[in-house]
Amino acid sequence: GLIERHQTVVSHFQVPVENIPDDIKGLSVVQLSDIHLGAFMGLEELDRLLKEASAIGGDILAITGDLFDDNRINYKAAKVVDNYAECFKYGIYFCWGNHEHLRGIPAIDIAIEGTRIKKLDNSFDMVAGEALPVYIAGVDYPIERKQFDFLKEKYTELALKEIPSNSVKILLAHHPDFIDSAAKYNTNLVLTGHTHGGQLGLFGIPLVPPVFKYLRGMYHVGNTMGYVHSGNGSWFPFRFGCPPEIAVFTLVEK
C-alpha cells in the first residue's frame, strides 16, 4: 500500500463520435486530478508526473481540481505546470476543486495569473475542429453544501448552455455528480475526480462505503460518458488496489 501510491498507471479510453471529421479524429485528452500538492506530494513529484503525462503525446492536458493544497508553494507549483504548456498542442486546462476553495481561491488565482494554465470557471473554450468543433468547458466547485444541488445545475448551465449543439463537448468538473447534470446537455465526455477512487480496492472494486453515486472509473448516462479519476495524490499516504493514474481519452469514429 505504501509502494502503490508511487506506481502510476496509464489508462486509455476511446470516445466514439458519430461522423467524426478527420481533423479531430484521434484528438486526445490527458487527465490528471487530485494531486494535492503539500504533505504527501511535492514539487519534484509533480514535475515527474507532468513529464510522464506529457510523454504520452496528448493534445490537451486536463487537471480536474485539487491541484493546489499548500499556499506556501502556489507560485512554484503554477510555474512547474506552466513549464509543460508547450507539450500539449491545445494547452493545459484546469477547473477548481474543493481544496482550492479551502486554501483560498484569491491566493491561487494570483499564482495562476500570467501562466499558460487555462482556468475554466463556469466557462468554455473552443479548441479544435471546423465542421465539428471541439469545446472544453469547466465548472467551479459548489462549496456551499446546502446549495450544492442548485449550484451544480447553475454552474453546468453557465458552462454548457451556449455551446452549439453541433459540436463535441467535454466538461471538466471536480465532483462526479456533474456527470448527471452535464448529460442533460448531451455532453460527450465528463472528466471528474474528487473521490480518489476510494484509495482502497480489491480486484478493481472500491472497498469504501458507497458515499458517492459515481466513485471510480467509467459511467454512461444516456449518450454521455462520465469518468471518475482515481487521483494522483492522497488523503493519507496509503493506496491499495487503487493506484494513481493518468487517464487518456481519444476521439474515434462511432
N, C-alpha and C positions, 0 to 999 in steps of 0.2 A: 504493500500500500504506500509506503514511503518512497519507493522507487518509481512506481507507476505514474505519479504526478509529474515526473520529468520525461515521460515517454510519450510524446505527442504522436498521434496517429493522423493520417490524411484520409478523409472520407470523400468519395466522389459521387455526385448525383447528376442525373440528366433531367432537364426541364423541357418537356415537349411543348412545342409551339406550332399550331396549325398554320400551314402555308408560310413557313418562315423564309424570309428572303435570304439570299446568300450573304448580304453584307452584315447580318447579325448572327448568322449560323455559326455556332462554335464559341460565341461570346461567353466568357466565364467570369463568375464572381467568386472570390475567395473570402470566406468569412472567419473572423476571429471574434471572440466575445468573452466578457467577464475575466479580463486579465488581472484586475485588482492589484495594480501596482502598489507596493508597500511592504507589508510584513513578510509575505511569502513569495513575492515576485519582484525582482529588482530590475534596474535599467539594463544590465547586461543580459539578463534572461529575455527581456523584451526585445532587445536587439537580435538575439539568436532566433527568437520566434519569428520576427519580421523577415529575417534573412531566409529562413526556411519557407515562409509563406510566399515570398517574392520569387523564389526559385521555381515555383510551380508554373509560372508563366501566365497567370490570370490577367484579365483585362481590368478588373475592379477589385479593390480591397474594401470590404465592408466590416466595420467594427461596431457591434451592436450593444454598446453600453458597458458601464462599469470598467472602463479602462483606467480612469484616474481615481485613485483611492488614498492618496497621500499628498496633501497640498505642498509639502516641502520639496517635492520633485516634479511638480507640474510642468515647469518650463523645460527642464531637461527631458522629460518624457515626451512632450509635444515635439521637441527637436528630433528625438530619435525616430518618432513616427514620420515626421516630415522628410527625413533623410531617404525614405523609401518611396516617396511620391512618384518619382520618375520610373519606378519599376512596374507600375501599373498604367496601362495605356490611357484609361479614363479616370485615373486618380484614386484617392482614398476618401471614403465616405464614413460618417460617424453619426450615431444618434445617442442621446443621453440615456443613462441608466439611473437606477435609484441611488447608487453610491455617489454619483456626481452631485446629486441633489443633497445628499448627506454631508458632503465635503464643502458644498457651496458653489453653485453654478457660476457666479461672477468671478471667483478666483480661477476657475478653469477656463472660462471664456477668454480671460486676459492672456492665459498661456497659449491658447489656440490661435489667437489673433496674430496675423502675419505669417502663419504657416500655410501649407497647402492641404491641410485637413479640411475637407468639405463637410461642415456640420449641417445636418438636416433636422430642423426643429419645426415639425408640422409643416413641412415644405417638400418640394420635389425639384428634380433636375433632369432634363433630357440629356442622355449621354451618348446615344448612337442611333443609327438607322435612319432611313429616309422613307421608304414605302411603309415600313412598320417600325416606328421609333421605339426605343427602349428608355423607359423612365425609371429613375431611382427616387423613391420617396422615403421619408423618415419621420418618426413621431417622437415627441417628448415622453417622459415617463410620468404617469399620473400619480404624483407623490401624495396628493391629498386622498387618504384612504377612503374616507366617507364619500368622496365624489369620484371614486375610481371608475365606475361603470359609465357615468356621464362623460367624464373627461376622455375616456378611451374612445367613445363614439365620436366625440367632438374632434379630438386630435386626428382620428382616422379620416374624418370628413375633410378637415383642413388640408391634409396631406394628399388625398387621392381624388377628391371630387372634381377638380379642374383638369385632371389628366384626360386626354382624349381617349375615347373608348377603343379606337383602333390603334392599340399600342400594346407593348409588353410592359407590365407594371410589376416592379419589385419593391417591396416595402421592408424597411429596416425598423424593427421595434424591439425594445429590450424585453418587455413582458410578453409571454406566449399567448395571452388572452387576445392579443391583437390579431391573431390568426382568424378568429371568428368575425371580428368587425371588418377586416380587410376583405374577407370573402364576399361581403355584400357589394363590393365594388369590382368584383370579378378580377381580383389581383392574381397574377400568375404565380408569384412566389413571395412568401413572407419569411424573413430571416429574423429569428429571435434568440434569446438566451435566458438569463436570469436564474434558471433552476440549477445550473451546473450539472444537469442530467442526474441530480441526486448525489453525485460524487461516489456513491456506493452502488454496486450492482453485481449480478450473478448471471452469467450466460447472456449478457446484453439486456437483462431486465433490471430496472431500478429496484433497490431494496427499501427505499424510503417510503413513508406513507404517502398516499395519493393527494397531496396538498394542492397540486396544480392539475388542471384539466389536461394540459399538454406538458409532459415532463421531459421527454428526451426523444430525439430522432425526428422522423418524417411523419407528417399527418396530412390527410386530404379532407378538405371541406368544400364540397361541390367541385368546381374546377380549380380551386386554389390549393397549391402545395404550401404547407407551413412547416418550417424546420425549427426545432429547439436544439440549439448548440450545447454541447457538454461543458463548454467553458475552457479557458486556458489557465485561469488562476484557481484559487481555492478559498473556501470559507475557513478551512482548517487544513494543515499541511498533510493531508492523507487522502488518497484515492484508491479505490479497489473496484475492479470491474467496470470502471468508467474513466478511461484515460482522457487527458486533454486532447483537443482535436483542432485540426484545420479542415474546414469543410469547403468543398469546391462544387459549384453549381454551373452546369454548362447548358446553354440553349441549343436544342436539337429539333429536328423535324418530327412532328407528331404523326 
